[in-house]
Amino acid sequence: MKITELREMSDEQLQATANEAAVTLFRLRFQSQSERLNTPSEIMKNRRLIARVKTLQTEREKAAAAKS
């Protein structure tokens, strides 16, 4: 997902996306240790997605704190 797509999401959708990516990352890590992955780049993609979501959540928290 691109950052523009993530910015359009609500806070609840962002949290759901982060949770889903974390679960997928967990499964991919297990799979990489137990057997060969078909697409090893998926681990990095999920890590980056989680980082983007967390960054966006932090930006929104700081913006909300600045308004109050």
C-alpha atoms as a printed R data frame, in Angstrom:
   type eleno elety resid chain resno      x       y      z
1  ATOM     1    CA   MET     A     1  0.000   0.000  0.000
2  ATOM     2    CA   LYS     A     2  1.105   3.481 -0.730
3  ATOM     3    CA   ILE     A     3  1.149   6.196  1.919
4  ATOM     4    CA   THR     A     4 -1.562   8.122  0.057
5  ATOM     5    CA   GLU     A     5 -3.890   5.128  0.398
6  ATOM     6    CA   LEU     A     6 -3.080   4.873  4.092
7  ATOM     7    CA   ARG     A     7 -3.725   8.586  4.683
8  ATOM     8    CA   GLU     A     8 -7.260   8.180  3.346
9  ATOM     9    CA   MET     A     9 -8.066   5.484  5.919
10 ATOM    10    CA   SER     A    10 -9.695   6.112  9.278
11 ATOM    11    CA   ASP     A    11 -7.910   5.371 12.554
12 ATOM    12    CA   GLU     A    12 -9.802   2.101 12.963
13 ATOM    13    CA   GLN     A    13 -8.909   0.972  9.452
14 ATOM    14    CA   LEU     A    14 -5.255   1.816 10.068
15 ATOM    15    CA   GLN     A    15 -5.228  -0.215 13.262
16 ATOM    16    CA   ALA     A    16 -6.846  -3.168 11.486
17 ATOM    17    CA   THR     A    17 -4.275  -2.944  8.688
18 ATOM    18    CA   ALA     A    18 -1.413  -2.898 11.192
19 ATOM    19    CA   ASN     A    19 -2.822  -5.892 13.054
20 ATOM    20    CA   GLU     A    20 -3.313  -7.842  9.848
21 ATOM    21    CA   ALA     A    21  0.236  -7.063  8.694
22 ATOM    22    CA   ALA     A    22  1.641  -8.103 12.075
23 ATOM    23    CA   VAL     A    23 -0.139 -11.454 11.929
24 ATOM    24    CA   THR     A    24  1.055 -12.001  8.368
25 ATOM    25    CA   LEU     A    25  4.609 -11.106  9.368
26 ATOM    26    CA   PHE     A    26  4.450 -13.586 12.246
27 ATOM    27    CA   ARG     A    27  3.332 -16.367  9.891
28 ATOM    28    CA   LEU     A    28  5.999 -15.465  7.339
29 ATOM    29    CA   ARG     A    29  8.731 -15.585  9.975
30 ATOM    30    CA   PHE     A    30  7.620 -19.030 11.072
31 ATOM    31    CA   GLN     A    31  7.424 -20.181  7.475
32 ATOM    32    CA   SER     A    32 10.899 -18.855  6.712
33 ATOM    33    CA   GLN     A    33 12.371 -20.838  9.591
34 ATOM    34    CA   SER     A    34 10.535 -24.063  8.916
35 ATOM    35    CA   GLU     A    35 10.500 -24.120  5.124
36 ATOM    36    CA   ARG     A    36 11.556 -22.101  2.152
37 ATOM    37    CA   LEU     A    37  9.518 -19.012  1.332
38 ATOM    38    CA   ASN     A    38  8.216 -18.496 -2.182
39 ATOM    39    CA   THR     A    39  8.659 -14.728 -1.901
40 ATOM    40    CA   PRO     A    40 11.217 -13.700  0.739
41 ATOM    41    CA   SER     A    41 10.555 -10.032 -0.040
42 ATOM    42    CA   GLU     A    42  7.112 -10.333  1.610
43 ATOM    43    CA   ILE     A    43  8.750 -10.105  5.038
44 ATOM    44    CA   MET     A    44 10.297  -6.730  4.197
45 ATOM    45    CA   LYS     A    45  7.074  -5.482  2.597
46 ATOM    46    CA   ASN     A    46  5.078  -6.282  5.741
47 ATOM    47    CA   ARG     A    47  7.676  -4.684  7.997
48 ATOM    48    CA   ARG     A    48  7.561  -1.500  5.921
49 ATOM    49    CA   LEU     A    49  3.763  -1.475  5.919
50 ATOM    50    CA   ILE     A    50  3.711  -1.723  9.719
51 ATOM    51    CA   ALA     A    51  6.257   1.104  9.943
52 ATOM    52    CA   ARG     A    52  4.207   3.317  7.600
53 ATOM    53    CA   VAL     A    53  1.041   2.754  9.609
54 ATOM    54    CA   LYS     A    54  2.763   3.459 12.922
55 ATOM    55    CA   THR     A    55  4.337   6.610 11.505
56 ATOM    56    CA   LEU     A    56  0.972   7.811 10.271
57 ATOM    57    CA   GLN     A    57 -0.650   7.071 13.635
58 ATOM    58    CA   THR     A    58  2.076   9.046 15.403
59 ATOM    59    CA   GLU     A    59  1.599  11.977 13.019
60 ATOM    60    CA   ARG     A    60 -2.126  12.007 13.729
61 ATOM    61    CA   GLU     A    61 -1.563  11.842 17.493
62 ATOM    62    CA   LYS     A    62  0.856  14.763 17.358
63 ATOM    63    CA   ALA     A    63 -1.535  16.788 15.198
64 ATOM    64    CA   ALA     A    64 -4.379  16.123 17.637
65 ATOM    65    CA   ALA     A    65 -2.196  17.117 20.589
66 ATOM    66    CA   ALA     A    66 -1.152  20.324 18.841
67 ATOM    67    CA   LYS     A    67 -4.800  21.286 18.270
68 ATOM    68    CA   SER     A    68 -5.690  20.934 21.943
